[in-house]
Amino acid sequence: MNMEARVGVVVEGGQRALNSAHGAVVDAGTRKFLQQQQQHGHSSKQVLNPQIGTIQQLLAGGIAGAFSKTCTAPLARLTILFQVQGMHSDASALTKASIWHEASRIIKEEGFRAFWKGNLVTIAHRLPYSSVNFYAYERYKSLLQSILGLENQRGNASADLCVHFVGGGLAGMTAASATYPLDLVRTRLAAQRNSIYYGGIWHAFHTICREEGFLGLYKGLGATLLGVGPSIAISFSVYESLRSYWQLQRPNDSTIMVSLACGSLSGIASSTATFPIDLVRRRMQLEGAAGRARVYKTGLVGAFRHIIQSEGLRGLYRGILPEYYKVVPGVGIVFMTYETLKMLLSSIPTSY
């Protein structure tokens, strides 16, 4: 996630920022919402009701993540196409292609709608991924704070950073594992160019299971977990550290602008640090796709070695520019969508 990755999560981690930065922004929005409710005179018991909070968090987080992915789908597909360059001999012609050149090729050969190829499965993946990621982060954070005895302590910066880092990583790994088959199918659909091998989501699932077995839906899971944990952990920890420092130095700045700026920077940081593992993850997801022969037969380490030997170190960062370009709008869209949904959902009367 980003792996949502991320090139879709990573986050998300992934995802992906996130696609990986959106989880931190959403978390900040929820805490701000609770603070606002407390200021308006609501009791803490009512505000922190886990049943009400869970429903709001799952709905708002999932919808915001899916809407952001739809808006940035063209850049996400460009990232995937660049990432898989050099994997097969027929992709070598794109070695020196620019973003504009590849975008023009898509419009000319596949049509404008091709920018959203695989977007339906992206939404089907993003809804549960964002929801599980956000919900799991809140639960892991509470558990870690309880274990470390930090529930009633404030100002312990190193302990808070550890909680955000570990909680974010565990949440990303949990969400990625729960939704991995959807992420793999999304990658294969988005990586298709002129020749169409998978006719849709269900056809892709059926074809993969028939030709590669059920475990074929989990190709590259190890690389995904290795990447999405650090990706989302870095995103969460960088976001929280930057936001705390910013508000300490400039307490009167707009909360929204602070969250957008810190979320964007955290997304860029996590993308830069974990992009090579995300690239390897995408390539391993495409192993054996459309009946092609396997390329990387020696595992994760062998895949890294093969890419460096055949494409150089720069080969590990193919597609990093469109990944950067989608960070800022992606974070902004998630934050604004989440804030709007949060206000709408909080105004709906509930009874339990």
N, C-alpha and C positions, 0 to 999 in steps of 0.2 A: 500499500500500500501502500501518488503518487501516485506499498506497496503500496496505492494507492494509492500504489504506487503508485504504485504505485503508479508506475507509468499508468499507474493506476493504482496502494496503497499502496505511502510511504510511504501508518501510518501509519493506507493510509495508514504506509506508515506509511510503514509505510509507511503514504497515502495518505507513495506514496506516499501525494504530502502528501499527503496528506494529506500533495495530498497528504501531507502529513501534518501540517501546521493547524489544520482546522480543529482538531480535537482540543488543543490548548485554548484556542479562541472560544470554543463552545463552553469549555470548563470555566473560563473566566466570566463568560456571560451568565452562566448559572449562578456563580457566586455573587455577582453583582445584583442579580435578580433577588436572591435571598436577602442581601443587605438592604435593598430598596423596600422589600416587604416588611422587614423588621422596623425600618424607619417610619413606615406608615401605620405602625401600631399592631401588627399581627403578632400573635404569640409564637414563640420559637417552636412549639410543638406542632402547630399548624403548618408553619413554613417548611419544617424539615420532615414532614410526613413522607416516608419513603415510597409509599404507594402512589401518591399524587406526583411526587417528583420524578419517579421512574417513568411513568406514562408520558409526562411532558418531555423528559429528556430523550426518550426513545423516538418519539414522533418528530420533535424539532430537530434533533441531531441527524436522524436518518434522512428526512426530507431536505434539510439544508445541504447535506453532503451530496445527495443525488442531483439536486438542482445545480450545484456548483460544478459537478462533473459534466453535466449536459452542456453548460455554458463554455467550458474549457475543453470539450471533446476534440475539436480540431487539433489543438496543440498536443493533446494526449496521444492522438493517433500518429501525428508526425514524430513524436518521441519514440513510439514503438517501432515505426518503420526505420528510423535511423539506428535504433538499438540492434536490430537484427541484420543490418548491413554486414556483409562479409561472412555471414554464417553459411551461406551456400554460394556456389560459384556464380549463379545467375543474379546475385545481388551485388556483385562487384562493380557493376556499371554505375552504381549510386555512390561510390566511395567519396567523390568530390562534390556531390550535390549539396546545394544550399537549401535553407528552409524555404525560400521563395521558389526555387526551382522545383522542389518536391511538391509544394502546395499547388503549383501550376500544373504539374503532371497529374495530380489527383483530379483536379477540375477537368482537365482535357480528356483523360482516359477513363475516369470512373464517374465523373459528375460531382456537382457540389455536395449532394447528399452523402457522398462517400466519406466526408469528414466525420460523419456520425456513425460510421460502420461499427457495429458492435455496441452502440450506445445503450440499446435496450438491456443487454446483459450487464452493461456497466451499472445501470440504475438498479437492476435486480441484485447486483453484488453490493453496490454502495449503500443501499438502504439497510440491510442487516449488518454490513461491516461497520458503518458509522455508529449505528445504534449499539451494537455489542461492544465496540471500542470505547465509546463514551461511558456506557454503563459499567463496563469492567474496570475502567480507570477509576471511577468514583469508588467502586467496591475495593479495589486493590489499595487505593490511597487510604481509605478508612482502616483497612486491615493493617497496613504498614504503620500507620500512626498509632494504632492500638498496641501493636507489638513493641514499638519503640517508645511508647509512653508519651506521645507528643500531642494527645488530644487537647490538653488544656495549656500547652506551651506556645508561645509566640516569639518570633525573633531569632530562632535557631536556624540560621541561613543554611549551614551545611547539612543539617538533618532534613530540612525541607527540600533541598535540592536532591538529596538521595531518594526521598519519597517520590518526588516527581519523576526522577529518572527511572527508578525501578518500576514504579507503578505504570508509567507510560509504556515501557518496554513490554511488561507482562500483558498489558491490555492489548497492545498491538499484535502480539503473538497469539493471544486468545482469539481475537477477531479474525486474523488471517487464517488460522486453522479451521475455524468454523465455516468460513465462506470460500475456501480455497478452490474447489471445483469450478465455481462461478468465475473466479479470477482467471483460471487457466483457459476456460472457454472464451472469455472476453479477449484475452491476448491472441488466441488463434483466429478469432473472427476479425479483429482489428488489423492483424498482420497480413490478411489476404489482400492481394492486389487485383490484377485483372482476372486471373483464374479463380473461380469460386469452388472450393472443395467442401466447405461446410455451409449448408443451406440455411442455417438458423440455429437458435439456441438448442432446441431439442434434437435436431439432426446432428449437431456437434456432439452432444452428450452421447447419443446412440452410437455414432461412428467411432468415437474415442473408446467407448467401452467394448465395442465389437472388435476393433482392430488392435487395441493396445491393452485391453483388460481394464478392470475397475481401477486398479492402481495407476493406470495411465492418467486418471484425473488428478493425481497428486504428484505428477512429475515436477521436480524443482521445489518441492515443499521445504526441504532442508535449507536451500539457499534463501527461500522466502523468509523462513523464521530467523535465519541468521541476519537477514537485512532489515526486516520490519521492526524487530525489537530495538536495535540501536537507532534506527531512523526516527521512530516515534519518541523514544526516550530522549534523544537529542533535541527534538522539536519541543517537547514539553518542558525540559529543563532550561533550554535557552530562552524560551518564551517567558517562563516564570521569572528567571533571573533578570532579563532585560526589563520586563514590566515592573518588577519591584524596584530596580535601580532607577528607572525613569520616574516613577511616581515619588520616589524619595527625593530626587533632584528637582522635579517639576510637578509638584502635587496638584497644580491648578490646570494642567493640560487636559484636554478632552479625553475621557476614558475610551471612547470609540477610536479616536485617532491613535492613541497609545496601543490599543489592542491590535489594530490593523498593522501598524508599523512593526511591532514586536512579532506578530504572527508571520508577517512576510519575511523578516530577517531569520526567524527560527526555521521557516520552511526552506530558505536558501541554504542555511547551514546544514540542515539534515540531508538535503538533496546532494550537496557537494560531498559530504562525508560518506554517503552510502550509495551513490550512483553506480559505482562499478559492480557491487553485488546485485543491484537491481537489474543491471544489464545482463549479467550472467543468469539471473533468475528467469528473465524473459526468454533468453535463448534456450535454456533447459526446458522451459514450458513448451517450446516449439519442436523439441526433439521427437522425431518420428511422425510429425504432422504431415498430413496429405500423402502418406506412404513413403516419405523420403527417408533416406538412410540416416542413421545417427551420426552426429558430428563429434560430440564430446562424450567419449566412452570411459573416461578415467575420473569421473566425479567432479566435485566443485573445484578442487585444487587444479586438476587437469584442465578444466575449462578455462580457468584464469591463465594458466601457462600457455594454452593453445592460442588464446586471443592475443596475449602479449607477443608471442613469437610471430604470429601471422599478421597482426595489425598494429603492433607497437602499443605503448602505454596510452596513446591517444584513443586507441580503439575501445578502451574501457569507459570513455566519456562520450561515445557517440550519442547524440540526442540531448546533451545537457542543456543546450541553449533553449529549445522549446520548453524544456522542463522548467528552466528559470522564468521564462516569459509567462507561464501560467500560474506561478506562485502568487504574485500580488493580486491579480483579479480573482483567483480561486479563493484566497483567504478573505478578501473583501466580500465576495458573494456569499460565502458561508456565514460570515459574521452577521451581515445585514439580514440575510434570510432567517438565521436563527433568532436574532433579536425580535424580528417581526412575528415569527411564529410563537415565540415565548410569550409575548404580550397577548396575542390572541388566545393561546391556550390557557394562560393564567386567568383570563377573564371569564372562562367557561365554568359555570358552577358545577361542582362535583359532590357526590355524597357516597359514603362507603359505610 
